Amino acid sequence: MIARGRGKPIHYLQNVQLWIWLLIGGGAVLFIGIAMALALLNPDTPANQLVSGSNVWLFIVPAGMAGTGVYMSLRWWRCPYCRRPLNTKGAIPERCPRCGNALREG
């Protein structure tokens, strides 16, 4: 028996998923990039002293991006019909467990 491929998520969930990934992932990449740049610019400084009060402001943007991504996940990762929160640990179901509307095209 051949397994049937699942349809892609509806447009609303695709957009929300994209923004969550861009914000959280982009914030993480930016955070790592800033930390690496600080390490390369200050090769003699021990790692535990790279971030100080004078350069901590550099990490505001990545922290804001990740925080916004988490907020979007909590606020908008929901069924667009009944507004019930969706599971964040698994795949998007074919239908909403509460209202039964389709969450995947296909």
N, C-alpha and C positions, 0 to 999 in steps of 0.2 A: 504494500500500500504506500502510495506516495503522499508525503505530508503536504498539505495545502499552505501556500504562503499567506501570511497575514497582510491585510491592506495597510497602507500608510496612515498615520494619524490624520484627523481632520485638520483643516488649515489653522484654526484657532490654536490647537495644541502644538502644531508644528512651530508656529511663531513663538509661543511662550517657551517651548523647549529650546529653541535657538537662542533667545535672549538670556535664558538662565545659563546655558553653556557659555555664551560669550562673556557674560559678566563675571561669573565665578571663575571660569578657566582663564579669561583675560586678566583678571585681578591676580590670579596665582602666577601667571607667566610674568606679569609686570613686577610683582613682588620679588620673584626670583631674579629677574633681570637687574633690578635696583640693588639687591643684595650682592650680586656678582660684580656689578660696577663699583660698588663701595669697596669690595675686597680687592679688585684690581687697582683701584686708585690709591689704596692704602695698604701696600703689601707687607709692611712691617707691623701693622696693628693686629693684635690678637683678635680672633673671631668674636669673642664675647664683648669686645669693646668697639666694634665697628659702628653700631648704632648708638648714637648719643643724643643728648637734648638738642644739639645743633643741626642734626640731619634727620631726626625722626619725622619731620614734616613730609619727607619724600614718600613715606608709606601711607599717607592719607588717601591718595587716589586709589591704590590697589585695595585698601581696606574698605573704602566706599563702594568700589565695584563689587567686591565679594558680598558686602552687606546688602547691596541693592539686589544682587542675584538671589540671595537667600530670601529677601522680602518678596521678590516676584514669585519665587517658588511657593511660599506660604500663602500669598494673596491670590495668585492667578492660576496655579496648577490645580484646576478644578474642572468639573463637568460644566460645559457652557450652558447647559439646560437647567439643571437643578442646583448648581453651585456647590455640590458635595465635593470635598477634597479628594483628589486621586492619590493612589499609592505612589510614593516616591521611590520605593525599593524594588519595584518590579516593572514589567512591561505594561504599556497602556492596554487595558482590556478592550475587547471588541465592542462591548456595550457597557454603559454605566450600570454599576450594581444596584443603584437606587431607582433611577427613572427608566432604565432600559433603552435610552437613545443611543444611536451608534456613535462611537468615539473613533472609529477607523473607517476609512473609505474602502469600498470594495464590494 
